[in-house]
Amino acid sequence: MSRALFVAATQATDVLSFVFGAYLAHSIRFGSDPFQSLEVGPVILSVILVLLVFPTARATGLPALENPWRGVKRMSQAFASVFVVLAIIGFSLQQTEQFSRLWVVSWIVATYFSLLCTRVWWSGFLKHGIDSGYLRERIALIHGRDQRYLDAIIADLRAHGFEIDALVPLYPEAPAAVALDSAPTGSTPRRFDDLTDFVHRFGTDAKTDRALLIPDTNTGMTLHQIAADLRMISLDVDVIPCGYDPSLLGRIPRLAGRIPVVNLMTRPLSDADVFVKRTEDLILGGLFLIPLLPVLALIALLVKLDSPGPVLFAQSRAGFNNVPFRIYKFRSMYVHDDPHVRQATRDDDRITRVGRVLRRTSLDELPQLFNVIRGSMSLVGPRPHALAHDREYTEMIGTYIARHRMKPGLTGWAQVNGWRGETDTLEKMLKRIEHDLYYVDTWSLFFDLKIIVLTLRVLYHRNAY
């Protein structure tokens, strides 16, 4: 996210440079006179062109800033293209005679000088961010048996601001790389037995930003077949192509350092989607929580009067990318020392009188609004299960772990479709997982709002006990 925000900030300064240049040109030509309507049109059009032309000319983003001179060259080409397009439009509409020559020349000079200064500053900031580790992208290198170029790949990635966070052999029998142990810079990477081991442990140690797949040639398998396990986690996956593969048709290559790579898989939520979903959680979560505070206080009092023990029940659950977190509920059972995690069943003698009402109406889940505000949960997402159940069903259902590619939710698509409560058969859990994965793969803000509305009709459900 820090790298995405950095790129967005550089694009914002590009836009502001054109606006600043126009304002300075106006001050030079017209002094303190108000901005003329004739000047507004070209400025707005230039902003639109900047957002279109600069990315197309590869004048934005980290590669354009890693090398200041290369970045200035690309920026100059994009800058010239913007004003050439503006000139063509002006001549086509026969509007050029209406503009002050001094204003136009001053705008061009001031804008270019502003772009030049901001680009040099951003390049220095990027170098500092990479040196300090804040803007260094952490890569998991996933390799096969062929390691002829692994040392060169590692050296190039590190030289261009990437950190090798993990080393993952595709197969258990693939030889372990030794290049990283003797590398003069960067931290020692985590090592995994194979790709399956990486997927199951993903997110529990250091955070990996992206995976880079280096496949073997002539395996007889497509890239999607080789990397199938990576669909179980939320991670962008690039591949270094080693020949023709139908999975790469139509995909545009880019550079990671100086290495050409092609994107193979993306996370369910982009950086922009993560921002939208988090904003949704904070706004709607706050709107739900504030008026419910008196209800929460009343329920807490009833729980305390009904039976001895704490008001809230906290338990570890697996969250986004399998990272554990503490989930909160109103205590609905008597305090007991049963070491085994058992799902609640109908007429369960562990449930208190108040707890039975809370569970039937789902009011015991209300403290999870605090989880939502804190960011460990979302309003909508796959419901989190007990860690013991996660371990059990991971062994039984191959796609089970894929539900952790998104934050767990207070409600979810499975719950509004009736797949809630006790999962006493494997078929019930399979249906729940099917709905969870459908939500993860098709998320949208509208889908979230639809689930929230549908949740109101299933708060009191016959499967909740």
Secondary structure, 3 states (H helix, E strand, C coil): CHHHHHHHHHHHHHHHHHHHHHHHHHHHHHCCCCCCHHHHHHHHHHHHHHHHHHHHCCCCCCHHHHCHHHHHHHHHHHHHHHHHHHHHHHHHCCCHHHCCHHHHHHHHHHHHHHHHHHHHHHHHHHHHHHHHCCCCEEEEEEECCCCCCHHHHHHHHHHCCEEEEEEEECCCCCCCCCHHHHCCCCCCCEECCCHHHHHHHCCCCCCCCEEEEECCCCCCCCHHHHCHHHHHCCCEEEECCCCCCHHHCCCCCEEECCEEEEEEECCCCCHHHHHHHHHHHHHHHHHHHHHHHHHHHHHHHHHHHHCCCCCEEEEEEECHHHCEEEEEEECCECCCCCCCCCCCCCCCCCECHHHHHHHHHCHHHCCHHHHHHHCCCEEECCCCCEHHHHHHHHHHCCCHHHHHHCCCEEECHHHHCCCCCCCCCHHHHHHHHHHHHHHHHCCCHHHHHHHHHHHHHHCCCCCCC
